[in-house]
């Protein structure tokens, strides 16, 4: 199974595949997604930085420049 340019499969791919399988036909708003991110971080504060980076990346997908993305 190939996931992109390389054939490396990461552990997180299983979760992404499960999300696509279970919720792939769902339509959600960005407001709903943001709320779910907040709930997740409240439950699992150790994931605050990765969730913040993902949220920022999603928010800036249409931007021409990647200069403002957090680097960790």
N, C-alpha and C positions, 0 to 999 in steps of 0.2 A: 504494500500500500504506500503510495507516494503522497506527501502532504504539501508539496511545493517544489521549489528549485532543488532542494536536496531530498534524499530519501530517509533522513533522520525522522523518527517518530518520537515525540516527546510524551512524557506521562500526561501532560495537560491536554494532549490531543484526544485522549479518551473522554475527558470531560466535555470538550468542545463537540465531539461527535455525539455524545449523549444529549447535549443541549440541542443540537440540530435535529436529532432523531425525535426527541420528546416535544420540543417547542418550535421546530422549524417552520411550521405553518402559522404560528402566532404573530400578530402584529402588536407592537408595543410603542408607546411614546418615549421620547428621550427623558421626559420628566419621570415616568415610571421607572426607567432604567436607573436614573440618578438616585431615586429613592431606594431602589434595591441595593445599589452600591453603598449608600449610607447605612442601611440596615446591616449589610454584610460587615462593614468596617466596625460598626458598634459591637457586633458579635465576635469578630475576629480582628482586634486592633493591630495585631502583628502584620496584617496585610494592608495597612493603610497606604504605604508608599506604592506598592504595585497597583492598587486600585486607583489611586490618584493619578499615576502615570497612564493607566489605561483610559481613564475618564478624560484626561487632557488630550491624549492622542485621538480619541473619538471626537472630542469637541473641535479639534483643529484639522480634521481630515481634509477639508476643502481649502485650507491655507496653502499658499505657495511655498512658504518657508518653514523649515523644520527647526530654525534657530531658537525658537522659544520653548521647545519641548524640554521637560525636566530630564535631567541626566541621572538622577538617583542620588 
